[in-house]
Amino acid sequence: MLVHYGVDADDPYTMLLIQDGVARERSDGVLGIAALLPPPYGLAVIGRIAPHFIRDPLYDFIARRRRRFPGVTWCAVPPKGVDLMDRVLG
């Protein structure tokens, strides 16, 4: 699916949102998800006024360092007894 939409499968820092058959990646994907969230999070769509040459480098900076931010905990292993097979493509 990634290859179909022209996304590098070897780049784990790229996010891809497929909405109504249209693929949005990087900052467009994040802002597309933000548009679906309730207030105040949905207000993040204001970021669309910034051009891609500003948004995408900022997205890349945050994406590559997201696990370093204080207070953020992350674990790739799902909790015991949780089956995620219906949420995984492939």
ZAMARKOL-454113 format. One record per residue (C-alpha): residue in one letter; x, y negated, z. Coordinates in steps of 0.02 Angstrom, whole numbers, padded with zeros to 5 digits, always signed. Each point is the difference from the previous one (the first is absolute). Example, Ala and Ser with C-alpha at 12.3 -4.5 7.8 and 13.67 -1.06 7.14 Angstrom:
BEGIN
a+00615+00225+00390
s+00069-00172-00033
//
This chain:
BEGIN
m+00000+00000+00000
l+00142-00121+00040
v+00081+00028-00170
h-00168-00028-00085
y-00012-00173+00079
g+00184-00041-00030
v+00057+00007+00181
d+00171+00071+00043
a-00033+00161+00096
d+00174-00010+00077
d-00038-00167+00084
p-00089+00040+00164
y-00020-00185+00041
t-00124-00033-00139
m-00184+00004+00040
l-00130+00033-00131
l-00184-00043+00013
i-00113+00070-00135
q-00165-00091+00002
d-00131+00014-00137
g+00128+00084-00113
v+00123-00144+00017
a+00168+00030+00083
r+00067-00136+00114
e+00171+00015+00078
r+00106-00093+00126
s-00076-00165+00056
d-00152+00019-00114
g-00038+00168+00083
v+00015-00072+00175
l-00110-00147-00043
g-00126+00117-00083
i-00012+00099+00162
a-00009-00159+00103
a-00150-00056-00103
l-00093+00154+00062
l+00035-00032+00184
p-00115-00093+00119
p+00043-00175+00062
p+00125-00061+00052
y+00108+00125-00097
g-00091-00028-00163
l+00058-00180+00003
a+00171+00064-00054
v-00064-00009-00179
i+00047-00184+00008
g+00173+00068-00039
r-00055+00018-00181
i+00031-00184-00027
a+00186+00035+00013
p+00079+00055-00165
h+00070+00176-00024
f+00180-00060+00002
i-00026-00053+00181
r-00122+00136+00060
d+00089+00154-00067
p+00174-00038+00073
l-00085-00036+00166
y-00095+00165-00014
d+00164+00092-00040
f+00088-00080+00149
i-00137+00052+00121
a-00027+00173-00077
r+00183+00048+00016
r+00009-00059+00180
r-00173+00044+00065
r+00060+00133+00120
r+00119-00123+00083
f-00135-00120+00059
p-00024+00000+00188
g-00155+00084+00064
v-00023+00106-00155
t+00003+00186+00032
w+00002+00123-00143
c+00001+00188-00012
a-00014+00099-00161
v-00066+00154+00090
p-00189+00003+00026
p-00064+00043+00173
k-00019+00184+00039
g-00161+00072-00067
v-00030-00140-00127
d-00020+00060-00178
l+00041-00134-00128
m-00008+00108-00157
d-00158-00087-00060
r+00095-00167+00004
v+00157+00053-00094
l+00012-00004-00189
g+00095+00136-00087
//
